[in-house]
Amino acid sequence: MVNSIEALIARIKQAEWFGKIQRFHLFRASPPVSHLLFADDSLFFCKADCQQSSEIISISRQYGEASGQQINFSKSSVMFRSKIQPQMKSDIKRILRIHQEGGMGTYLGLPEQIHGSKAQVFAFVQDRLKSRINTWSSKFLSKGGKKVLIKSVAQALPTYVMSCFLLPKNIRSKLTSAISNFWWSNNQESRGLHWIVWDKLCLPLSEGGLGFRMLEEFNLALLAKQLWRLVRYPNSLLARVLRGRYFRYQSPLHVKPSYLPSYGWRSMLAARSLLLSGLRKNIGSGWDTKVWSDPWIPTLPARPATSKLVTTNPNLYVNELIDQSSKTWNIAKLQELIVPEDIPHILGLHPSLSFSRDSYIWAFTKSGNYSVRSDYWAAKASPREDCDLPFQGPSVWSLSRIPLIHGVFPTSSIFANLDHLYWRVKELGGSEDSIRDFPWIMWFIWKARDSKVFGNIDTHPADTLQFACSEAESFRVARARDAFLDIAPTCLEPPVSQLDSSPPACQIDGSWVQGSSLSGIGWIVGSDRRFSNLGLKSIRQCLSPLHTKFEALLWAKRSLTSLSITDITFETDCKELTQLLDTPDEWPAFSSELEDFYSLKPSFPRFSLSFIPRLNNARVDCLAKKVRARGSIFSHVSSSTPDWFSLKENRPFLA
């Protein structure tokens, strides 16, 4: 079947080449199109004359003979421009053997023409949803069953339409009303009693809701993804067609309203402000980013740099802040122009070693790729209600090393607090060192509350934190006592030769702590309990923990290349780093690092990066933490550890 389709496309292109078919221009500056193939729904374009119509039907007949598929003429239709003469229309329909004119009403589930009342055009979405809900209403469903149906079917049903068009407000309101009535009703005839407003049920589970979607915000988030694709993939067919009509000389993010735009284009522009709120410029060469106006500082949300001068040059570009010989940041220039608070953020960015263009990335995901889920919650951004927090909780948490985020942690929701501590704080840059004590802190906060409630005994928050951290340290020491004897000596054993024919493994890791000015990276070549070479390096703080681990991989490859060790594989305890290299197109935030990676890759004939458990990578983890804690920028590559890296000093990092 694939070969038949390829043959069909080849015949169409051959006919174009010899002038037998004239391709269709939707707009004068847009690329011409001769065909669009979507499984059973296929479109062919040509000039309205008998010769080209005969060529189209001839190619289709040859494809049918080769593939066994035949055209269903009764389900096919032909569309003409308004200026085509009636006689020509009749001749073409006779040649094509297609007598239905004007289209099929819908194409790929969407209306072919959108004009007049938008409520009437999209009424089919409402009718489809109501017919589906009515079949459910006659059944006796539990609340759990209704919740599953609403999330998986009712709110998913209009998703495809909402990803292409902005539904009218009254249609969205009727869809929400139908879903709400189904949730509260007991049978098909009763609307039921609505005990709480629907907006409350659309809150996330962590805030007391059920996680239902608000259709307006979800509609905008889906449309923002279409706009993101125009920015991310400017050479796609859709982007080239729309560029010829709406943004020929500008970015779609900043284009001005055009004359008589299509409803699809207007729908995408309705989500532009939402998309812009989460975009950040990823620095490549720096030639496309203005220092004082473009959002390139990696904060949430992203913003331009802040000047320390009274007057600024509005046309200053980021490339002027980069030392072009070394492709590193010009620190003297940064200190001259930019406030000190922004400089650490800038130094964490990785300028490209080549002249790659700056690009937009999505700031609310690690990968930098747009996510409808993250944009939906950014659009919703509902305020949290104030409630009484647990006894002495905020005093204790503020004294700990766990980073506090206003409105995010701590909150009145136990679920939200635990979700943040277990998962979200790492995504926001919190290190394991800073959050590892939180179970004991929670336990001693509870004990302090019990002492107050049942014994009327007050415990100072500092004492609560001290007791918790002391108990946590005792637990770790007891648990690590046996493991320490097995793991610690591996950092200091002498090198040995490789006994097997498989290439040696290079384990890599990085240490990153929120608020620190430095990061530590390290690598070890060896297997089992011994090593032959190692590298330690302290660098300026990277943008995130994942950026630090990627930098460790890049530096390990450079170091091994200088040692003429290239027949080697790599290992890491970071699954995201392996995913990044497997699907690089899904991680635009690492475009500069990936350029460096590909420039070094040819030196390693059997390169592979595999995931290993964290316990198996304890040696390199120990190196990276020790390097970061040293507090100065340096590097060390040798077959032995430096003198200051003693076993006694290393004990806290292994405990």
PyMOL commands that set and color helices and strands:
alter all, ss='L'
color gray80, all
select helices_A, chain A and resi 2-17+50-67+73-75+86-96+118-121+123-137+143-154+159-162+169-184+198-201+205-207+215-232+237-245+263-270+272-276+318-321+331-337+343-347+372-380+393-399+414-427+432-435+438-455+461-491+545-562+575-582+584-586+588-603+614-630+647-654
alter helices_A, ss='H'
color red, helices_A
select strands_A, chain A and resi 35-38+41-44+106-107+110-111+279-282+322-323+328-329+359-362+505-511+518-527+530-540+569-572+609-611+634-638
alter strands_A, ss='S'
color yellow, strands_A
deselect
rebuild
show_as cartoon
